[in-house]
Amino acid sequence: MKIAIIGTRGIPNHYGGFEQCAEYLAVGLVKKGYEVVVYNSHNHPYQQKYWNGVEICHCYDPEFKMGTAGQFLYDLNCIRDVRKRKVDVILQLGYTSSSVWGWLLPGTAIVTTNMDGLEWKRAKYSKPVQAFLRYAEKLAVRYSDHLVSDSVEIQRYLKGKYNEDSCYIPYGAVAFNNPDVSVLGDYNLENEQYDMLIARMEPDNSIEVILDGVIKAGLDRKFLVVGSTDNDYGEYIRAKFQFHKNIIFAGAIYDMGKLNNLRCHSNLYFHGHMVGGTNPSLLEAMASNSLICANDNRFNRAILGTDAFYFNTAADVALQLAVTVKSATCYKQLLTNNMDKINTIYTYDNIINSYSNHFESIVYERVKATPQKVLTPQITFSLDH
């Protein structure tokens, strides 16, 4: 079986959650005997044609010149290429800029789409953009043969909104068991003497609320912000908080070893994501033995349950910062419970097997539904006597 994965900027991951998922999933599927091609932006740092047995197809991506509009053309270029290939399944990760081209997806392949979170709810988008994203969501449902939900909440939403069933497959994470405190020296930090967040600089990640809470708490403890500030909102955040000596802007960090250590050795890890399904960065925090304070919404609660703290306001953040000490005995069970979830539920083996079972099932379903040609015997009449 040959599988094409579209909808990401490419692998190995240099960007975010979908790329991380595609990286682990593609390699895992190859190890199980599948042929896999992943579509990469033409300017992705990795330029070879294969990566760990996964075929890489680079397509022209004009986002660097055109901004958001370039994403639509990149997705179009990927779909135009996949139409030329003989693939059994197309796994589409997300739909924001690809669903308008859904009518071009090849009918010979089975299209299954991971619907991600409720994109149209994101605060960074204007009302017209939110309206477009609602329409794009509808198109994605229309042009997909099957749907995947990374959260039970998204699964419920799709059933209620479109009366469509979807296959629940969350993201995964790898338990981090090799802490190295020396990494902290690169950032002038000390073990459990700092708090932190990792996020893209976007309004719906609660970054301003969290940092307002840091200022409100007035503690003499460092706060590490990991994420690129090279966008309008990032520049606004940096300008607002740049004179607070305890807030450290570390920029984007893609080295998983460094990230795991920073999470692991922090006192309190803040997860401010307000919209979405099973967020990969939250699972990675759990896998890094982080003590977590998350934005209070149903998506985060579906994963964390009672094994975390929650906030809505800057005052909530300030209170947690003032009273929470990770080393306290009473918090050990929260850490243990979250790590158990990583080791039993959110494992990449589970995710890879779930996608494999999903692909086998939908291909079998199509084969079973395809009318088979009936061969009639050739009868020859002779006029000879």
N, C-alpha and C positions, 0 to 999 in steps of 0.2 A: 504494500500500500504506500502511495506517495502523498505526502501532506505538504501544503504550502501555508506558511504563516505570514500574514500581512497585518498592517496596522501599527507597526512599531518603527522606531528610528533605527533599529538594528541591534545585532549582537556581535561581540560581547557587550554587556550593558555599560553604557556611558550616560544614561539619562534617568530612567525611572522604573516604576513598577511593572508596566507591561514588558519592558525590555528585560527586566530581571526574570519575569515569568517565562518569556520566550527563550531566554538563555538556558535555564534549567530544563524546561520542557523539551526543547529541540534535541539537546544532547541525550536526555533520558529516552526519548522515542527512538533515536538512532541506535542506542544500545539495545533496544528491544527489537530491532530488526526493520524499522520503518525507514523509508527514504524521506528526508525532510529538507525543504528549501525555505530559508528565511530571507525576507526582503529587507535590505539595508539602504539607508540614505547613501547617495553617491559620495558624500563627504564624511562618512563615518570613519573614525580613526583606524578601524580594521579594514584593510583593503584586499585581503586574500580571497580566493574563491571558495575555500573550505575552512571551517573552524570546528575542530573536534568531531569530524565526520559529517557536519551539517553543511549543506551547500548554501553559499551566500550569493544572493543576486542583488547587485547594486543598481539602484534606479535613481535617475536625476531628481534632485530635491531642491527646488528654488526657494525654500523658506528663508535661507540666509540672505537672499536678495529681496524677497517680497513679503516677508513676515508670514502671518497666519494664512494668507491666500496661497502661499507656496505649499502648505500642507495638503490642500485639495489637489494640486497638480501632482505632488509626489504620490498620493494615493491612486490617482488616475494612472500614472506611469506604472505603478506596481500591478494594477488590475489589467492594464493592457499587456503587460508581459506574461502574467499568469494565464491569460487567455490562449497564449501560444503553446503552453505546456500541457502535457497530459498528467493531470493530478487527480487523485480520487477525492480528496477533502481539502477545502480551503478553511483554515481557522482564521477568522477575522477578530483581532483584538481591539475592541472599541469600534465606534461608528462615527465620531464627531465630524470628521472630514472625508469619510469614505462612503457614507450611505447615499450621497447624491449620485454616486456612480454605481449603485447597487444593480441597476438594470443591465450593466455591462459585465457583471460577474458571469463566468461561463456556466451554462446549464448542464454541462457534462460533469461538473464537479459538484459535490455536496458542500454547501456553505453553512458553516456553523459559527455563530458570533458570540463572543464574550461581551456582554452588554455593559460591563463596568458599572460605575455609579450613576446617579441621577445628574448628568452633566448640566442640564438646564437649571438646576438649583444653585449653581455656583455663583457666589456673590461678585466675582470678578467680571461677570458678563452683564452687558446692558440688557434692557428689556427686549429690544429687537433680536439680539443674539440669543437670548434665552428662548424666544419664540422659535427661532430657526432650529435650535437644538431639540426642542420638543418635536418639530417636524422631522429632523434627522433621526431621532429615536424611532419614530413611526416608520420611516423608510427602512431602517435597519431590521425592524421586525418583519416588514413586508418582504424584503428581498433575501432573508435568511431562511434556509430550510430548517435549521434548528438553532436554539438559543442556549447559552451557558450563563449561569448566574454565579458570581463569586461570593454571594452573601444570601442567606435565607431571607433577608429583608428585601433584597432585589428580586428574588424569586417570587415572593408574595406580591410585590409591586407589579411585575409583568403579568402575573395571573389575574390580578384585579383590574389592571388597566387595559390589557389586550386579550385577556382570556387565553393566554399562551403558556403552555408548560415550558419549563426550562430545566436543564440539567445542572444541579448544584455542584460546582467544583470551586473551592476556595483557592487562594494562593498558598504557597508554602514558605517555610523558612528552615534554616539549618541551625541546630543548637550550637551555641558558641561555648566551647569548653576549655579554651586555651588562653586565658587572659594574660596580658603582658602590660604591667603598669608602666613600663618604660616609655610607651607610646605617649603618655600624658606630658612628658617633658617637651615634646614638640610644640605644645600649646600652653606651656607654663601652668599646668594644672596639677592638682594633687588628688589622690584617691578619695572619692566621695566628699570632696570639698567644693563641688560645683554642681550646678543643675544645667539642663540643656534641652534643646529641641532640634529636630532635623525635619526640614520641610522646604518645598518650593515656596518662593515669596509670592503668595497669593492671599487675598483677603479671607477666603473661606478656610484657611489653615490656622486662623485665630492668632496669628503671630503678634499683632498689635496688642490684643487683649493680654496675651501671656507676658509680653515685655512691659506693658503698663503695670501688670501685677508684680513684676520683678522690682520696678521702681517703687511701687506702693509698699512692698515688704520692707524695703530699706535695709536689707541685710548686707553684711560685708562678705559676700560669697559670690564667686564668679558665675556668670551664666553664659553658656556657649550656644551660639546660633550657627547651625550648619545648613548651608543652602546658598546658591548663587544670588547675589543682589543685583545682577545685571538686567533688571527690567524696571519699569516705572514704579511698581509697588515696592520692589526691593530697594530702589534708591530712596523712596519716601521713608521706608522703615529705617534704613541706615542713617539718613539725615536726622530723623527724629530722636534716635537713641545713641548717636555717635559720641556724645559727650558724657555718657554714663560709663565710668571707668570699669565697672564690673561686667558690662555686657561686651562679649567678644564675638565679632563677626568673622567666622573662619572660612567663609565662602563654601563652594561645593567641594565635597570630598567623595570620591568614588572608590577608594581603596577600602574593601570590605573589612580587612583586618583592622584598620584604623577606626572605622566606624563602630565595629563591634566592641572594641576596647573602650572607646569614648562612651558608648552607651553603658557598658558593663560597669565602669568605674564612676559613673555619675551618681549623685545623690538621688535626684528626682528627674525623671524623663517626661517631658510634656509632649503629648500627641494632640495637636489642635485641629485635626481634619474634621470638618463638619459634614461633608457630603461624600458618599461613596459606599462601596461594599466592604469587602475584607481587604483593608489597606496593607500592602506589603511592608511598609515601614513600621507599622504597628506590630506585625508578626516578628519582624527582625528585632524590635525592642524587647519583646517577650523572650525571644531566643537568646538575647544577650544578657538576660538576668537583670533587666531594668525594673526599677520601681516606677510605675507609670501613673501619671495624672492626665486623664484624657478629657477632651470636650464631651459634654454630656449629651449624647445622641444615641438613637437606637442602633446605629451601625456599630459604634464602638462598644456599646453594652452587649451586643450580640456575641462579641468575641471575648470581652474581658469579664463580663458578669460582675461579681462582687470582688474580683481580684485586682482592683485598681481604685484610685481616687478619681473624682470627676470635678470639672469646673464649667461654669457658664460666664462668669464675670472676672474682671481683674481682681476684685476683692477675694473671690474664691481662690485665685492663683496665689495671692499674697498670703492668705491663711495657710494654704498647704506648704508653701515655702517656709513659713515661720515655724510650723509645728512638726514637719516630717523629717525624720532622720532614718535613712535607709537601714542602718545597722541595728535598729531597734528590733528586739526579738519578735515583737508582735507582727512584724511585716514579713517574716521569713516564709510563712505559709502562702502569702500572695505570690511571692516569687516562685515557690515550688509548684503551685497550681498552674501558673502560666507556662512554666517550662514543661510540665506534664502535657499540656495542650499541644505544645510544639512537637513533642516526641510521639504523640499518639494520633493527633488529628491533622495538624498542619505540616505534615512531612512531605517532602518532594516526591518520595516514593509513592505516597498516596495520591498526590496530584497527577503524577505521570501515569499511574495505573488507571486513575479515573478518566483521564483524557483518552488513553488507549481503549478502554472499555467503551467510551462514548463513540469514538471513531469506528470501532468494529461494529457496534450496534447500528449506527446510522447507515453504514455501507451495506450491512446485511439487510436492513430494512428496505433500502432502495433496490437491491438485487431481487429480493423477494417480491417487490411490487412491480418489477419490470416484466412485461409479458414475454414469455419465451417463444421463440420461433418453433413451430411444429414442422418437422421434416416429413413430407409425404413421399412414399416410395414411388420411384419412377417405373411406370408400367409401359412396356413396349409391345405394340401389336404388330404382328407380321401378316402380310397379305399373301405370303407364299403358301401354296398348297402342297 
